[in-house]
Amino acid sequence: MNIQKLMKQAQAMQANMAQAQAKLAEKQFVAEAAGGKIKVTATGAGMISAISIDPAVIDPDDAEFLQSLILKAVQDALTGAQKMAESEMRKVTGGLGFPM
């Protein structure tokens, strides 16, 4: 086993992971609720970057319904972004399961 070769491979993988994480921060995942009337965009880094709400779903007498729709869309966006990130990182790590 060549330790120097192993160290170089580890450093290359680390650099590739950093590069992949930077690219993920630029990628976006959009989740929708209420038939597309609510849209939430999350980045591959797990940050919510936008929320869009069609005024047609705003009912001042039923704020709880709107809140539940927004919460569902946010959860879906974050879950989708996380799955996208995991998929991209598996490409870099060869499925070794390193933490992001």
N, C-alpha and C positions, 0 to 999 in steps of 0.2 A: 504494500500500500504506500503510495507516494503522498506524503503529507502536504508537500508544496502544491501538488496538482489538486488535491482535495481543497486546500485553502483558496486557490485561484477559482475553482468551480463555485465555492461558497460565496466568494466576493462577487463573481459574475451574476449569480442568482440574486444576491442582495441588490445589486444595481438594477437588474431586470425588474425586481419587485418594486423598487422605488419608482422606476419609470412607469410601470403598470399602474401604480397607485395614483400617480400624477395624471395619467390618461383617464382613469376612472373618475377623478374629480370633475372632469370635463364632460363625461357621458351623463345622459339623463334618462330617467325612467318616468313615464307618465301613467298615473292610475286615474280611473274615472269612476264616478258614482252618479246615481240618478240619471242613467242613460246618457252620460257625457256632459251633464249640466254642471257637474263639479269635477274639476281636474286638479290634481296635485302632482307636481313635478319634484322628483328627488334626484340628487346626483349619485354617482357611483360611490361617493365618499360618505353617503348616508345623511346628507343635508337636504332639507326641504328648500327648494329654490323658487317655487311659485305655487300659488293657489288661485284658481279661477272659479268664480261662482256666477252662474247665470241668474240674473235677478228673478227669473220665473220661479225659482225654488225657494225664494225668501218669503216666508210667511211670518209676520211679526207675532202672530198668535200661536205659533208652533216652533219656537226656537230650538226645542229639544230635538225635533226631527232633523233640522238643518245641522245641528251639532253632531248628531250621530252619522249623518252622511259624510260630513267633513272628516270625522274621526276615522271612518272606514276607508275613505280615500287616502288619508295620510298613512294609515297602517299598510294598505296595499302598496302604496308608493315606496315606503321604506322596505317592505319585504321584497318587492320586485328589484329595487336597487341593490339590496344585499345579495340576492341570488345572482344578479348580473355581475356583481363584484366578485363573488366566490367563483363563478365560472371563469372570469377573466384571470383571476389569480391562479386557478388550477392549471391554466395554460402555461403560466410562468414557472410554477413550482413542480409541474409534472404530477400534480395530485398528491404531493407529500404532506399537505395539510398544515402548512406554516400559517401562523396567525397573521392577519392583516394589520 
